[in-house]
Amino acid sequence: MIADNSSNRQEVPDACPHCGNKLSPWQQVLLATDRALVCKKCWYRIILDVISESKKGGPEKSKDKEHN
């Protein structure tokens, strides 16, 4: 579980990709949790893509339920 948290942490940027304003550690935690945040400086919406289990190669549960 520790490896999962470290991989999620690496995906979170430390600055706004639009204006370069540095994100506080608390903003980085919110971004890692909610996967979306608005920059306080330029009001740019930072949205992180969520990789679903089906894209990772895991079983697709929704299709299994539809066929049963």
C-alpha positions in Angstrom: 0.0 0.0 0.0 2.9 2.3 0.6 4.0 1.9 -3.0 0.5 2.9 -4.2 0.7 6.2 -2.2 4.2 7.0 -3.5 3.1 6.5 -7.1 0.1 8.7 -6.6 2.3 11.4 -5.0 4.6 11.4 -8.0 1.6 12.2 -10.4 0.7 15.3 -8.4 2.4 18.4 -9.8 4.1 20.8 -7.4 3.1 23.9 -9.4 0.2 25.1 -11.6 0.8 23.9 -15.2 -0.7 27.1 -16.5 1.0 29.9 -14.6 3.7 28.1 -12.6 2.4 29.2 -9.2 3.8 26.8 -6.6 1.2 24.7 -4.9 1.3 24.4 -1.1 1.7 21.0 0.5 -1.9 21.1 1.5 -3.1 21.9 -2.0 -1.0 19.0 -3.3 -2.8 16.7 -0.8 -6.2 18.0 -1.9 -5.2 17.5 -5.5 -4.1 13.9 -4.8 -7.3 13.2 -3.0 -9.9 15.0 -5.1 -8.0 14.8 -8.4 -9.1 18.4 -9.1 -8.1 21.8 -7.8 -8.4 25.5 -8.9 -5.2 27.6 -8.9 -5.6 30.6 -6.5 -3.5 32.8 -8.8 -4.9 32.3 -12.3 -8.1 30.3 -11.6 -6.9 27.5 -13.9 -8.6 24.2 -13.2 -6.0 21.5 -12.5 -7.7 18.1 -13.2 -5.7 14.9 -12.9 -6.7 11.9 -15.1 -7.9 8.9 -13.2 -6.7 5.6 -14.7 -9.5 3.0 -14.3 -8.9 -0.7 -13.6 -9.8 -1.6 -17.1 -7.1 0.5 -18.6 -4.5 -1.0 -16.2 -5.4 -4.5 -17.5 -7.5 -5.5 -14.5 -10.9 -7.2 -14.8 -13.8 -5.1 -16.0 -16.5 -5.5 -13.4 -19.2 -3.5 -15.2 -19.2 -5.9 -18.2 -19.3 -8.9 -16.0 -22.4 -7.7 -14.2 -24.1 -6.9 -17.5 -23.6 -10.4 -18.9 -24.9 -12.1 -15.7 
